[in-house]
Amino acid sequence: MKGNVFRRGRLRMMLMTPAALMLALFNFAGCSGSGKGSSEDRGPVDYSLSGRWLSRPDITKETDVFYLYPTLYNRSETEPDYAANDNREMLEAAELIYDGQASVFQESSNVFAPYYRQASLEHEAEVYRETGSLDDAFKGLPLQDAEAALDYYFENLNEGRPFILAGHSQGAAILKELLKTYFRDHPEYYQRMVAAHIVGYSVTQKDLDDSPHLRFASGETDTGGYHKLEYRGPAKCGKQCGKHGGSSGQHCHKSPELAAGRYLCPGL
């Protein structure tokens, strides 16, 4: 069972780059059926319970990371659009994805990662087919759970430490929405944010225009801004940065705090 979940999780992690995600959604859009609807349990999640956290560590570092995992839930025709709290596929895959992604922060940070009721890949495809955007798939239960987890984290676990936001795919999309709304309404928290790593989901200039409290980071040492991680080699990263109005020498930075061989292209 765990081996199969691991292979599916690894495959999804590879697919959830922006271009590959669009390809997957187009493939699903033509053949996905309608599920039963949302998770039957739409009530608030009690994040005071340790079992609601994928990672809730003892405090040993001076900085925190708040991490949201990517899309891991595949819905059958009889299952709901959003995973239930006890969905085994999501819970087991989340542990494996955490080891492959968020564990990179563990040497330097206390990594907090809540479980959340996420949208299925099939529901993402349906929403994209209907609206031309994925955003609406992640509002509702996923955003509700992430907000509740942040409330509990800041009120009971953070204790005033600086923090980094990190998410991939669906997790990144939820963090983007939280940055636009939750942190706008909580400047006392936002002022302690070191950076937001939004991986595998777009952050556009319109997003920033609509939310003037947000900005792209100017480099890997800049704090308080978006860092978008691209899985590219240095030459391709430089070409893309130049294409979007930056110079490859100035705006492409190797990211020592994330993983060797990956590059940050702030401003994309």
C-alpha positions in Angstrom: 0.0 0.0 0.0 2.7 2.5 1.0 4.7 1.7 -2.1 1.8 2.4 -4.4 1.0 5.6 -2.5 4.6 6.7 -2.8 4.6 6.1 -6.6 1.4 8.0 -7.0 2.6 10.9 -4.8 5.9 11.1 -6.7 4.1 11.2 -10.0 1.8 13.9 -8.9 4.7 15.9 -7.5 6.3 15.7 -10.9 3.0 16.7 -12.7 2.3 19.7 -10.5 4.6 22.1 -12.3 2.4 24.8 -14.0 2.7 23.4 -17.6 2.2 19.8 -16.6 -0.7 20.6 -14.3 -2.5 22.3 -17.2 -1.9 19.3 -19.3 -3.2 17.0 -16.6 -6.3 19.1 -16.2 -7.1 19.1 -19.9 -6.8 15.3 -19.9 -9.1 15.0 -16.9 -11.6 17.6 -18.1 -12.6 15.4 -21.0 -13.3 12.3 -19.0 -13.9 13.1 -15.4 -17.3 12.4 -14.0 -19.1 14.3 -11.3 -18.4 13.3 -7.7 -20.8 13.2 -4.8 -19.9 16.8 -3.9 -18.0 18.2 -1.0 -16.8 16.3 2.0 -19.9 15.5 4.2 -18.1 17.0 7.2 -18.0 20.8 6.5 -17.6 21.8 10.2 -14.4 23.5 11.6 -11.4 21.4 12.2 -10.0 21.4 15.8 -6.3 22.1 15.4 -5.7 21.9 19.1 -5.7 18.1 18.4 -2.2 16.8 17.6 -3.7 14.3 15.1 -4.8 17.2 12.9 -1.1 18.1 12.2 1.2 16.3 9.8 4.1 18.0 11.7 3.8 19.9 15.0 7.4 19.8 16.4 9.0 20.7 19.7 10.6 24.1 19.4 14.3 23.9 18.9 14.9 26.6 16.3 14.5 30.4 16.1 12.4 30.4 12.9 9.3 28.5 11.8 8.0 27.2 8.5 4.3 26.8 7.8 3.9 24.2 5.0 0.9 23.1 2.9 1.3 19.9 0.8 0.2 19.6 -2.9 -2.7 17.8 -4.4 -2.6 14.2 -3.3 -6.3 13.1 -3.5 -7.7 11.3 -6.5 -11.5 11.0 -6.3 -13.4 8.0 -7.5 -16.9 8.5 -9.0 -18.5 7.7 -5.7 -16.2 9.9 -3.5 -16.6 13.6 -2.6 -14.9 16.5 -4.3 -12.9 17.2 -1.1 -11.0 14.7 0.9 -12.4 13.9 4.4 -10.2 14.5 7.4 -9.5 10.7 7.7 -9.0 10.0 4.0 -6.2 7.4 4.1 -4.8 8.1 0.6 -4.3 11.7 1.4 -2.9 11.1 4.9 -0.4 8.5 3.9 0.7 10.4 0.8 1.1 13.6 2.8 3.7 11.9 5.0 5.7 10.8 2.0 5.5 14.2 0.3 6.5 15.9 3.5 9.7 13.8 3.6 10.5 14.8 0.0 9.7 18.5 0.3 9.3 20.1 3.7 12.1 18.1 5.4 14.6 20.4 3.6 13.7 23.1 6.2 14.1 20.9 9.3 17.8 21.6 10.0 17.1 25.4 10.2 13.4 25.7 11.2 10.5 24.3 13.2 8.2 23.0 10.5 4.5 23.1 11.1 2.2 21.4 8.6 -1.5 20.9 9.1 -3.6 18.3 7.5 -6.4 20.0 5.4 -9.4 18.8 3.4 -8.1 19.3 -0.1 -9.7 19.4 -3.5 -9.3 16.3 -5.7 -7.4 16.5 -8.9 -10.6 15.6 -10.7 -12.5 18.5 -9.1 -9.7 20.8 -10.0 -10.2 19.7 -13.6 -13.9 20.3 -13.5 -13.5 23.8 -12.0 -10.9 24.7 -14.6 -13.1 23.5 -17.4 -16.0 25.6 -16.1 -14.1 28.8 -15.2 -10.8 28.8 -16.9 -9.1 29.1 -13.5 -8.2 26.7 -10.6 -8.7 29.3 -7.8 -12.4 28.5 -7.0 -11.5 24.8 -6.4 -9.3 25.8 -3.5 -11.7 28.2 -1.8 -14.2 26.8 0.7 -12.9 23.8 2.7 -9.2 23.9 1.8 -9.0 27.7 2.6 -11.2 27.3 5.6 -9.0 24.7 7.1 -5.8 26.6 6.3 -7.2 29.7 8.0 -8.2 27.7 11.1 -4.7 26.1 11.2 -3.1 29.5 11.0 -5.3 30.9 13.7 -4.3 28.1 16.1 -0.7 28.4 15.0 -0.3 32.1 15.7 -2.4 32.0 18.9 -0.8 29.0 20.5 2.4 27.8 18.7 4.3 30.6 17.1 5.2 32.7 20.2 6.4 35.6 18.1 9.0 33.9 16.0 9.7 34.9 12.4 8.2 32.4 9.9 8.4 31.3 6.3 5.3 30.1 4.3 6.0 27.2 1.9 3.6 25.3 -0.3 3.4 23.3 -3.6 0.6 23.1 -6.1 -2.7 23.3 -4.3 -0.8 24.2 -1.1 0.8 27.1 -2.9 -2.5 28.3 -4.3 -4.0 28.3 -0.8 -1.1 30.2 0.6 -1.4 32.8 -2.2 -5.0 33.4 -1.2 -4.0 33.6 2.5 -1.4 36.2 1.7 -4.0 38.3 -0.2 -6.7 38.1 2.5 -5.6 36.6 5.9 -2.3 38.5 6.1 -3.9 41.7 4.9 -6.3 41.4 7.9 -3.5 40.4 10.2 -0.6 42.8 9.7 0.7 41.9 13.2 1.5 38.5 11.8 2.6 39.5 8.3 5.3 41.8 9.6 7.1 38.7 10.9 7.0 36.8 7.6 10.5 36.2 6.2 9.3 35.0 2.8 6.6 33.0 1.0 7.8 30.2 -1.3 5.0 29.7 -3.8 5.9 26.6 -5.8 4.1 25.3 -8.8 1.3 28.0 -8.9 1.3 31.3 -10.6 1.6 34.7 -8.9 0.8 37.4 -11.4 1.3 41.2 -11.4 -2.5 41.5 -11.2 -2.3 39.6 -7.9 0.1 42.2 -6.6 -1.8 45.1 -8.0 -5.0 43.8 -6.2 -3.0 43.4 -3.0 -0.6 46.3 -2.6 0.7 44.9 0.7 2.4 42.1 -1.3 5.5 42.2 -3.5 7.9 39.9 -5.2 11.2 39.4 -3.5 14.2 41.1 -5.2 16.5 38.2 -4.4 17.2 35.3 -2.1 18.3 37.5 0.8 15.3 39.8 0.5 12.6 39.3 3.2 8.9 39.8 3.3 8.2 39.0 -0.4 7.2 36.2 -2.7 9.8 33.7 -3.9 8.7 31.6 -6.8 10.7 28.4 -7.2 11.3 27.2 -10.8 12.7 23.8 -11.6 15.2 25.0 -14.2 18.9 25.0 -14.8 20.7 28.3 -14.6 20.7 29.0 -18.4 17.0 28.5 -18.8 16.3 30.4 -15.6 18.2 33.3 -17.0 16.4 33.2 -20.3 13.0 33.3 -18.5 13.9 36.1 -16.2 15.1 38.2 -19.1 11.9 37.4 -21.0 9.9 38.9 -18.1 11.8 42.1 -18.0 14.7 41.2 -15.7 18.4 40.5 -16.4 19.5 37.0 -15.9 22.6 38.2 -13.9 20.5 40.3 -11.5 17.3 38.3 -11.1 18.2 34.6 -11.1 19.5 33.3 -7.8 20.6 29.9 -6.6 18.7 29.1 -3.5 21.0 27.6 -0.9 18.2 27.3 1.7 16.0 25.1 -0.5 17.8 22.6 -2.6 21.0 22.4 -4.6 20.5 22.9 -8.4 17.2 24.8 -8.1 16.9 28.4 -8.9 14.7 31.3 -7.8 13.3 33.6 -10.4 11.8 36.4 -8.4 9.3 38.5 -10.5 7.9 35.7 -12.8 
